[in-house]
Amino acid sequence: MSIVCGLPLLECVYCLACARWAWKRCLHTAGHDSETWGLASAEEFEPVPRICRYILAVYEDDLRYPLWEPPGGYGINPDCLILKRTYEDTHGRAPPYFLYLDHDHADIVLAVRGLNMVKESDYAVLLDNKLGQRKFDGGYVHNGLLKAAGWVLDKECDILRELVEKYPNYTLTFTGHSLGSGVAALLTMVVVQNRDRLGNIDRTRVRCYAIAPARLISVLKQDDFLPRTATPLEDIFKSVFWCMRDTCIPEEKMLRDPRRLYAPGRLYHIIERKPFRCGRFPPVVRTAVPVDGRFEHIVLSCNATSDHAIIWIEREAQTALDLMLENDSIMEIPVKQKMERQETLAREHTEEYKAALQRAVTLSVPHAYSPSAYGTFDEHDEGENSDKSSSMGSSKRSTKKETWDELIERLFDRDESGHMVLKKPPSVD
């Protein structure tokens, strides 16, 4: 009798648990992912709309006669375009990109376009990856995107080195959208690890802006599905339609899985819609260096794909920046106070980086104990020692010219399971 009476009770508990889970999933909105983050300032967010326009310009066949321009134009001088590579030039090894010299902002920019839905070669790059296939610097990266980055750097290494040496006060910025953001992120990582190949460029001169990135290394708009899509990326489309697959896995367990790919570094989340309200609102930009809460769940939203479009990201980013600048002008902040605010912001960011690292150690996130070569947590600690070790390593290398594909292979060994493992650098006495 007790068993028969117990069955309905178990069924009720099970149904209530399922209903609670479904209710939470349906109410999960983009704002939940960044609700505890601080607001971005106009100074730090200023490059983002301009970076978006660089990427949009890659889609044009001729910048002197553009077929489509955002309001205000691209802001690009065609005479300062160094080179432009199409699918015919890359032979499908990488998405199209261009190299541009921005004298107004003292910037050397390499911008990579996003996925072309009708190009098989883009899908070949995207799907060239299996879970845990490629190790890099103690973690994992996307195999196809790393190979594309190697091809681009092999092709453009000489011209990049000439530019950074000719313009020593210019920054070197890698940027891209969607598929291109993954290539740009890995371009940055490989360059930072091998700065001697670009004339021992100072690490602080190298920047990356990943717009709507695939999960690896960022600017994200509202409900954008791609940065939330489960890895490996070979399952990208399946993840969109089966978006509840990962919601039963505890987040801390997912964070401790060293094979999962994330967008590390500082994120900027553009929010311009609110739950249960119709229409768009003035966009705000929240920013943080997230450890947990890394956009693990796809938002059940009809805007999940439209929020991925570079056109809308550029428009909302520009609107958000205009609002920030307008608020600053209304407040009439004195120049000295603005400088003090920037210094305070820099200190807060430093503290935020340290707090993120401590949180990563607490969660036992892989690679949290390793020193970063990219400046994420040790921006002020390496300095001259970093440059010395780089130059000492370069002096021991062969003078034979080496392709970036060969360089990537040289940096790795294969472990017992056949995976690529980063070689340990030789000790220097």
URHU-V186887 format. One record per pair of residues at least 4 apart in sequence whose ideal C-beta (glycine too) atoms are under 6 Angstrom apart, sorted by sequence separation. I is the first residue (numbers start at 1). GAP is how many residues later the second one is. D is the distance in Angstrom with one decimal. If there is no record, write none. Layout:
BEGIN
I&GAP&D  I&GAP&D
END
This chain:
BEGIN
28&4&5.8  31&4&5.5  40&4&5.8  47&4&5.4  69&4&5.0  85&4&4.1  90&4&4.7  123&4&5.7  129&4&5.9  153&4&5.5  156&4&5.4  162&4&6.0  176&4&2.8  177&4&5.6  196&4&5.3  201&4&5.6  220&4&5.5  225&4&6.0  235&4&5.3  238&4&5.7  249&4&5.8  290&4&5.3  303&4&5.1  313&4&5.9  333&4&5.1  372&4&4.6  375&4&4.5  378&4&5.6  382&4&3.8  402&4&4.9  414&4&5.6  415&4&5.2  40&5&4.6  85&5&5.5  102&5&4.2  135&5&5.8  136&5&4.3  141&5&5.3  176&5&4.3  195&5&5.6  213&5&4.7  249&5&5.4  328&5&5.9  333&5&5.2  360&5&4.1  372&5&5.1  402&5&5.4  60&6&4.9  116&6&5.1  195&6&5.0  372&6&5.4  415&6&4.8  102&7&5.8  115&7&5.1  134&7&5.6  176&7&5.7  210&7&5.8  220&7&5.3  229&7&5.3  274&7&6.0  361&7&4.8  371&7&5.8  132&8&5.9  164&8&5.7  176&8&3.7  210&8&4.2  211&8&4.9  272&8&5.2  360&8&3.7  412&8&4.1  413&8&5.1  100&9&4.7  134&9&4.1  175&9&5.3  230&9&4.5  272&9&5.8  86&10&5.2  133&10&4.8  174&10&4.2  229&10&4.5  412&10&5.9  413&10&5.4  85&11&5.8  99&11&5.2  192&11&5.9  272&11&3.7  85&12&5.5  212&12&5.3  214&12&5.9  411&12&5.9  98&13&5.9  129&13&5.0  174&13&4.6  270&13&5.4  271&13&5.4  64&14&5.0  84&14&4.2  129&14&4.6  174&14&4.8  192&14&5.7  212&14&5.9  213&14&5.8  63&15&4.4  97&15&4.3  128&15&5.5  129&15&5.4  191&15&5.9  225&15&5.9  270&15&5.5  83&16&5.0  128&16&3.0  215&16&5.5  230&16&5.0  57&17&4.6  82&17&4.2  95&17&5.4  96&17&5.1  268&17&5.4  269&17&4.8  95&18&5.3  57&19&5.4  81&19&5.5  82&19&5.8  125&19&4.4  268&19&5.0  188&20&3.9  357&20&4.9  53&21&4.8  80&21&4.6  53&22&5.8  125&23&5.2  185&23&5.6  266&23&5.3  184&24&5.8  353&24&5.2  185&25&5.0  92&29&2.9  181&29&3.8  231&29&5.5  181&30&5.5  231&30&4.5  185&31&5.7  181&32&3.9  182&32&4.4  185&32&3.3  262&32&5.2  172&33&5.6  283&33&4.8  149&34&5.3  164&34&5.5  165&34&4.8  171&34&5.1  172&34&5.2  173&34&4.7  174&34&4.9  175&34&4.3  177&34&4.5  178&34&5.4  182&34&5.6  148&35&4.9  164&35&5.9  177&35&5.8  285&35&5.0  171&36&5.6  227&36&5.7  283&36&5.5  392&36&5.9  145&37&4.1  149&37&3.9  161&37&4.9  164&37&5.0  283&37&4.2  58&38&6.0  145&38&5.5  149&38&4.6  160&38&5.7  161&38&5.1  58&40&5.4  142&40&6.0  146&40&5.1  145&41&5.4  149&41&5.9  251&41&5.9  282&41&5.7  272&44&5.4  216&45&4.8  218&45&4.4  251&45&5.8  215&46&4.2  217&46&5.9  270&46&5.3  215&47&5.6  217&47&5.7  215&48&5.9  218&49&5.2  219&49&4.8  220&49&5.2  221&49&4.5  213&50&5.1  247&50&5.7  222&51&5.9  58&53&5.4  126&53&6.0  59&54&6.0  94&54&4.1  54&55&5.5  58&55&4.2  108&55&5.0  243&55&3.7  55&56&5.0  54&57&4.3  94&57&5.1  122&57&6.0  93&58&4.3  94&58&5.2  108&62&5.2  106&63&6.0  107&63&5.9  114&63&4.1  115&63&5.2  289&63&5.4  106&64&4.8  107&64&5.2  108&64&4.9  109&64&4.9  110&64&5.3  111&64&5.1  112&64&3.5  114&64&3.4  115&64&4.2  289&64&5.7  114&65&5.3  291&65&5.1  107&66&5.4  114&66&5.1  113&67&5.2  228&67&4.6  289&67&4.2  112&68&3.2  227&68&5.2  291&68&4.4  291&69&4.9  228&70&4.7  112&71&4.9  112&72&5.3  225&73&5.5  142&74&5.6  141&75&5.9  223&76&4.3  223&78&4.1  225&79&4.2  223&80&4.9  223&81&4.7  226&82&5.7  224&83&4.3  95&84&5.8  223&84&4.9  224&84&4.8  95&85&5.2  222&85&4.7  221&86&4.6  221&92&5.0  212&96&5.2  131&101&4.4  130&102&5.8  129&103&5.2  129&104&5.4  129&105&5.7  126&107&6.0  127&107&5.1  255&108&5.3  256&108&5.4  258&108&3.8  255&110&5.3  252&111&5.8  265&111&5.9  140&119&5.4  55&122&4.8  51&124&5.0  132&127&3.9  131&128&5.2  177&133&4.5  51&158&4.6  48&171&5.7  203&172&5.8  193&180&5.7  192&181&5.8  192&182&5.3  200&190&5.9  200&191&5.7  30&192&4.7  30&193&4.8  196&194&5.3  195&195&5.4  196&198&3.5  25&222&6.0  40&228&5.8  139&228&4.8  138&229&4.7  138&232&5.1  34&235&4.2  31&240&5.9  45&240&5.6  70&244&5.7  40&245&4.1  29&246&4.5  40&247&4.2  37&249&3.9  154&249&4.5  154&250&3.9  37&251&4.0  153&251&4.1  34&252&4.3  150&254&4.2  55&255&5.8  150&255&4.7  150&258&4.9  33&260&5.9  52&261&5.8  33&262&5.4  52&262&3.6  49&265&6.0  52&265&5.9  49&268&4.5  28&269&5.8  30&269&5.2  48&269&4.8  49&269&4.1  49&272&5.6  45&276&5.8  42&282&3.7  42&283&5.2  135&284&5.7  135&285&5.3  137&285&5.4  42&286&5.9  134&286&5.3  135&286&5.0  43&299&5.9  41&304&5.8
END
